[in-house]
Amino acid sequence: MAPRAFWKGWLKLSLVTCRVAMSPATSDREKVRFHTLNRDTGNRIVTRYVDEGTGKPVREEDEARGYASGEDSYVLIEDEDLEAIALDTVRTIDIASFVDRDDVSWLYLDKPHYLVPDDEVGAEAFAVIRDAMAKTGKVALSRLVLYRRERTVMLEPRGLGFVLWTLRYADEVRHFEGAPKAEGKPDKAALGLLGKLIDSETKPWSPDLVTDPVQEGLVDLIAAKRRKRPARKPKVAAPEPTGGNVVNIMDALRRSLKAEGGDGGRSRKR
C-alpha cells in the first residue's frame, strides 16, 4: 500500500511550476510502544505542565516560549515574532540552486521523503526537471517548512520521482577526526585471511538483513504475557575474545574461516 501524502504544494524552477505531493519514505508505525501506567490501579499516567515555582498546573493558553538569556532569566518569543522572520516556504519548493550529488556528505542527510507529481497537468514539467537533473548528476537545494520548522531540503532524482531529504544544518554536523593512527603497517597475512573471511560472509543485499530482533522479541513477549506464559529468551552465541596481538588475531581469523568452511590459510601449493 502506497504511503498517503501528508504534504501537497508546488515545485518551482524559474518559471516552470507543477503541483507535487510528498509522503514519508520511512515509518516507525509498526514499532512496539509502551504507555506509562500506575502499577496499583492499572490506569494510564498523564503528564501535566506545572509552574516550577508554585507547583500549580499551567493552562495551555498560559504557556509561552522562552529563550534562556541568563540564570533564571528568559526572553519571551511569541508566535508573531516567529512569523515575522519566517520565509514563505510553506507550500512551495522553490529550487534555489544545484550542486553535484557526490559533493553532499551523507552526514547532512536527515529524513527522506518521496516527492511525486500531484496531477497529470504538471507531470510533464515534473519529468523534465527530474530527468535533466538525473542526466547531469545534480541535486537541487531549496527551503521548506516541515514539521513546524523551516528546513533546507535536497531533491534527488530517483526512479519516476524525487527523494526529498531534509538536511542537517552545518552547526549540527560534528567533525570526525578518526581513530588514532596505528604504528606500523597491518600484517599482510592477517589482511589476506580477513579478505577471505569478508568474501565468505558477503551476501546479496536484502531488507531482511536489517530486521530488529528486539522488536521481534517484544512481540513474542507481549503475546506470551497475553497467554500468561513465560517468553522464550533468544539464544545468542557469545563472541570469543580475540586478544590484542597479531598472533591471537591470526588464530581467531583461522578459526572463523574454518567455521565458514575455509581452510584457514593452511593449505599450500605442491
Secondary structure, DSSP 8 states (H G I E B T S, - for coil): -----SEEEEEEETTEEEEEEEEES---TTS-----B-TTT--B-----B-TTT--B--GGG--EEEEEETTEEEEE-HHHHHHH--S-SSEEE--EEEEGGGS-GGGEEEEEEEEESSSTTHHHHHHHHHHHHHHTEEEEEEEEETTEEEEEEEEEETTEEEEEEE--GGG------S---SS---HHHHHHHHHHHHHH-----GGGG--HHHHHHHHHHHHHHHT---------------SSHHHHHHHHHHHHHHTT--TT-----
